[in-house]
Amino acid sequence: MAKGDSFRRQTLDSASKDKLLEAANNRDTTMSIFQYAYFLLWLMMQTWSHVTALQSKYSPKRSWQGIGIHQ
């Protein structure tokens, strides 16, 4: 327990805390939470549209008929 506490104290000294705060406050390099949420929403919508397009293109009946297994 004491070993972990001393390790934590070494890793999070005041200089590294200042660096973390500076990086968190720097809006030029870090994406804002709204941009991140919008990107995730856009990505989900793209994935959903691709999945539905693939489902309609390759319906199970037609794909089985296409390779000649479905009777």
Sine and cosine of phi, psi and omega as CSV:
sin_phi,cos_phi,sin_psi,cos_psi,sin_omega,cos_omega
0.00,0.00,-0.72,0.70,-0.01,-1.00
-0.92,0.39,-0.55,0.84,0.01,-1.00
-0.90,0.44,-0.71,0.71,0.02,-1.00
-0.90,0.43,-0.62,0.79,0.01,-1.00
-0.91,0.42,-0.68,0.73,0.00,-1.00
-0.92,0.40,-0.60,0.80,0.04,-1.00
-0.90,0.44,-0.67,0.75,0.02,-1.00
-0.90,0.43,-0.62,0.78,0.01,-1.00
-0.92,0.40,-0.59,0.81,0.01,-1.00
-0.94,0.35,-0.64,0.77,-0.09,-1.00
-0.97,0.25,-0.58,0.81,-0.04,-1.00
-0.95,-0.31,0.89,0.46,0.11,-0.99
-0.99,0.16,-0.03,-1.00,-0.13,-0.99
-0.92,0.39,-0.56,0.83,-0.03,-1.00
-0.91,0.41,-0.70,0.71,0.00,-1.00
-0.94,0.35,-0.53,0.85,0.08,-1.00
-0.90,0.44,-0.66,0.75,0.03,-1.00
-0.90,0.44,-0.63,0.78,0.02,-1.00
-0.90,0.43,-0.67,0.75,0.02,-1.00
-0.90,0.44,-0.68,0.74,0.00,-1.00
-0.91,0.41,-0.64,0.77,0.01,-1.00
-0.90,0.43,-0.65,0.76,0.02,-1.00
-0.93,0.38,-0.58,0.82,0.00,-1.00
-0.95,0.31,-0.53,0.85,-0.02,-1.00
-1.00,0.08,-0.20,0.98,-0.04,-1.00
-0.99,0.12,0.97,-0.24,-0.08,-1.00
-0.98,0.19,-0.26,0.96,-0.05,-1.00
-0.96,0.28,-0.58,0.81,-0.09,-1.00
-0.99,-0.13,-0.45,0.89,-0.05,-1.00
-0.98,-0.20,0.66,-0.75,0.05,-1.00
-0.96,0.30,0.66,-0.75,0.04,-1.00
-0.96,0.27,0.29,-0.96,-0.05,-1.00
-0.91,0.42,-0.50,0.86,-0.01,-1.00
-0.95,0.30,-0.64,0.77,0.06,-1.00
-0.89,0.45,-0.63,0.77,0.00,-1.00
-0.91,0.41,-0.70,0.72,0.00,-1.00
-0.91,0.42,-0.65,0.76,0.02,-1.00
-0.90,0.43,-0.65,0.76,0.02,-1.00
-0.90,0.44,-0.66,0.75,0.03,-1.00
-0.90,0.43,-0.65,0.76,0.03,-1.00
-0.89,0.45,-0.69,0.72,0.02,-1.00
-0.88,0.47,-0.68,0.74,-0.02,-1.00
-0.91,0.42,-0.65,0.76,0.02,-1.00
-0.91,0.41,-0.62,0.78,0.01,-1.00
-0.92,0.39,-0.65,0.76,0.05,-1.00
-0.88,0.48,-0.72,0.69,-0.01,-1.00
-0.88,0.47,-0.67,0.74,-0.01,-1.00
-0.90,0.44,-0.68,0.74,-0.02,-1.00
-0.92,0.40,-0.62,0.78,0.02,-1.00
-0.92,0.40,-0.64,0.77,-0.02,-1.00
-0.91,0.41,-0.70,0.72,0.00,-1.00
-0.92,0.39,-0.58,0.82,0.05,-1.00
-0.91,0.42,-0.66,0.75,0.02,-1.00
-0.92,0.40,-0.62,0.79,0.01,-1.00
-0.90,0.43,-0.65,0.76,-0.01,-1.00
-0.96,0.27,-0.51,0.86,-0.01,-1.00
-0.95,0.30,-0.71,0.70,-0.01,-1.00
-0.94,-0.35,0.97,0.24,0.12,-0.99
-0.96,0.26,0.46,-0.89,-0.12,-0.99
-0.85,0.52,-0.64,0.77,-0.05,-1.00
-0.90,0.43,-0.73,0.68,-0.05,-1.00
-0.93,0.37,-0.61,0.79,-0.04,-1.00
-0.93,0.36,-0.60,0.80,0.06,-1.00
-0.92,0.40,-0.63,0.78,0.04,-1.00
-0.91,0.41,-0.56,0.83,-0.06,-1.00
-0.90,0.43,-0.57,0.82,0.00,-1.00
-0.99,-0.15,0.10,1.00,0.17,-0.99
0.98,0.19,0.34,0.94,0.02,-1.00
-0.99,-0.11,-0.61,0.79,-0.06,-1.00
-0.93,0.36,0.76,-0.65,-0.02,-1.00
-0.97,-0.24,0.00,0.00,0.00,0.00
